[in-house]
Amino acid sequence: MTGRSEAINSIRKALAMLDERMQRNAGYGVYIRAQEELGRMLVELGHPYLAPTPKRDWVDIGLMAAKELEAHDIELACALIDANYDFKHTR
């Protein structure tokens, strides 16, 4: 299991990397979707009660990162996969 602060840190790291890339390509759908999911993850982690893991299945940036980014931006893909994992395994 992952602590909330660790999950928040990995999400913020992914957001920072994503923001950098969005400056160059703001309309890229994968970036837009990832930004939306990361933002929602931060909101949910800010609540005192975190939904059980099965209710966090709406997060799919890990799969999306592996499919769409792994070949040309492994650094961002890994950051998104880490954020996805940490959020889904936060206690």
C-alpha positions in Angstrom: 0.0 0.0 0.0 1.0 3.6 -0.6 0.6 6.5 1.7 -1.4 9.5 0.6 1.7 11.8 0.6 3.6 9.4 -1.6 0.7 9.3 -4.0 0.3 13.0 -4.0 4.0 13.5 -4.7 4.0 11.1 -7.7 0.9 12.7 -9.1 2.4 16.2 -8.8 5.6 14.9 -10.4 3.6 13.6 -13.4 1.6 16.8 -13.6 4.8 18.9 -13.7 6.2 16.8 -16.5 2.9 16.9 -18.3 2.7 20.7 -18.0 6.1 21.0 -19.6 5.0 18.9 -22.6 1.6 20.6 -22.9 3.4 23.9 -23.6 4.6 22.3 -26.8 1.5 20.4 -27.7 -1.5 21.6 -25.7 -4.1 19.9 -28.0 -2.7 16.4 -27.7 -5.6 14.3 -26.5 -3.5 11.9 -24.4 -2.1 14.9 -22.5 -5.5 16.4 -22.0 -6.9 13.2 -20.6 -3.9 12.6 -18.4 -4.2 16.1 -17.0 -7.9 15.6 -16.2 -7.3 12.3 -14.5 -4.3 13.5 -12.5 -6.4 16.5 -11.3 -9.2 14.3 -10.2 -6.8 12.1 -8.4 -5.5 15.0 -6.4 -9.0 16.1 -5.5 -10.0 12.6 -4.3 -6.8 12.4 -2.3 -7.7 15.7 -0.6 -10.9 14.2 0.8 -10.8 12.7 4.3 -12.5 9.5 3.0 -10.9 7.8 0.0 -13.1 5.5 -2.0 -12.1 1.8 -1.8 -9.8 0.6 -4.5 -12.5 -1.0 -6.8 -14.2 2.4 -6.9 -11.0 4.0 -8.3 -11.1 1.9 -11.5 -12.0 5.0 -13.5 -8.2 5.7 -13.6 -6.7 4.4 -16.8 -3.7 6.7 -17.4 -1.3 3.8 -16.7 -2.7 1.8 -19.6 -3.0 4.9 -21.8 0.6 5.8 -21.0 1.9 2.4 -21.9 -0.1 2.3 -25.1 0.4 5.9 -26.3 3.6 7.2 -24.8 6.0 4.4 -24.0 7.6 4.3 -27.5 8.4 8.0 -27.7 8.3 9.5 -24.1 9.3 6.8 -21.7 10.0 9.3 -18.9 6.4 10.7 -18.9 5.0 7.2 -19.5 6.8 5.9 -16.3 5.6 9.0 -14.3 2.0 8.4 -15.3 2.2 4.7 -14.6 3.7 5.4 -11.2 0.9 8.0 -10.4 -1.7 5.5 -11.6 -0.3 2.7 -9.4 0.2 4.9 -6.3 -3.3 6.3 -6.5 -4.9 2.9 -6.9 -2.9 1.5 -4.0 -3.3 4.4 -1.5 -4.6 3.4 1.8 
